[in-house]
Amino acid sequence: ILRRILERRLNPGDPALPDRDTIHRQLTDPGGVYGLPPDAVAGFLLEGGAATIAERIGALGAIGADRVVVTLAAGDWHRQAELLADAAAQLA
């Protein structure tokens, strides 16, 4: 299960994060790193703070996921990793 974990620019979590439209273009660019079909992005792109991320990951566990694979696709990678760690701590 692959989920894109991202914070919104309006959330002070990562000021380096581009806006949603820019992220969408980056994820769907056929010549880019991901090249996702545009209709698939909604299922991969997750926005919100650590609590929102923890809730989504927890919901995946509740339906039987043994593992969740995360790609930090935008923003400051180190800050995004810290935010993901905050979400994981909420699940512990």
C-alpha positions in Angstrom: 0.0 0.0 0.0 1.5 3.3 -1.1 0.4 6.6 0.3 1.9 10.0 -0.4 2.3 11.8 2.9 2.2 15.6 2.5 1.5 18.6 4.7 -0.5 21.6 3.2 1.3 24.9 2.9 -1.4 26.4 5.1 -0.3 24.1 7.9 2.9 25.4 9.5 4.3 21.9 9.3 6.5 22.5 6.2 6.7 26.0 4.7 8.7 24.5 1.8 5.8 22.5 0.5 4.4 23.7 -2.8 0.6 24.2 -3.3 -1.7 21.3 -4.1 -1.8 22.1 -7.9 2.0 22.1 -8.1 2.2 18.8 -6.3 -0.5 17.3 -8.6 1.5 18.4 -11.7 4.7 16.9 -10.3 3.0 13.6 -9.5 1.3 13.3 -12.9 4.1 14.6 -15.2 4.7 11.7 -17.6 8.4 12.7 -17.9 8.8 13.2 -14.2 9.7 10.9 -11.3 6.3 9.5 -10.6 4.2 9.8 -13.9 1.0 8.8 -12.1 -2.3 8.8 -14.0 -4.2 12.0 -12.9 -7.2 10.1 -11.6 -4.9 8.0 -9.4 -3.4 11.0 -7.5 -6.4 11.4 -5.2 -5.8 7.9 -3.8 -2.1 8.5 -3.3 -2.0 12.1 -2.1 -2.7 12.6 1.6 -2.8 16.1 3.1 -3.0 17.2 6.7 -1.1 17.3 10.0 0.3 14.5 12.0 -3.1 13.6 13.5 -4.7 13.2 10.1 -1.8 11.1 8.8 -1.9 8.9 11.9 -5.7 8.5 11.5 -5.2 7.4 7.9 -2.4 4.9 8.7 -4.4 3.6 11.6 -7.4 3.1 9.4 -5.3 1.1 7.0 -4.2 -1.1 9.9 -7.8 -1.5 11.0 -8.7 -3.1 7.6 -5.7 -5.5 7.8 -2.7 -3.7 6.4 0.5 -5.1 7.9 2.7 -2.4 6.4 2.3 1.0 4.9 4.9 2.3 2.5 5.4 6.0 2.4 7.0 8.3 -0.2 7.7 11.9 0.7 7.1 13.5 -2.7 7.4 17.2 -2.0 8.5 19.8 0.5 11.6 19.6 2.7 12.3 15.9 3.0 13.8 16.1 6.5 10.8 18.1 7.8 8.4 15.7 6.1 10.2 12.8 7.8 9.8 14.5 11.2 6.1 15.0 10.6 5.7 11.4 9.6 7.6 10.3 12.8 5.1 12.5 14.8 2.3 10.6 13.1 3.9 7.2 13.9 4.4 8.2 17.5 0.6 8.9 17.8 0.0 5.3 16.7 2.3 3.8 19.3 
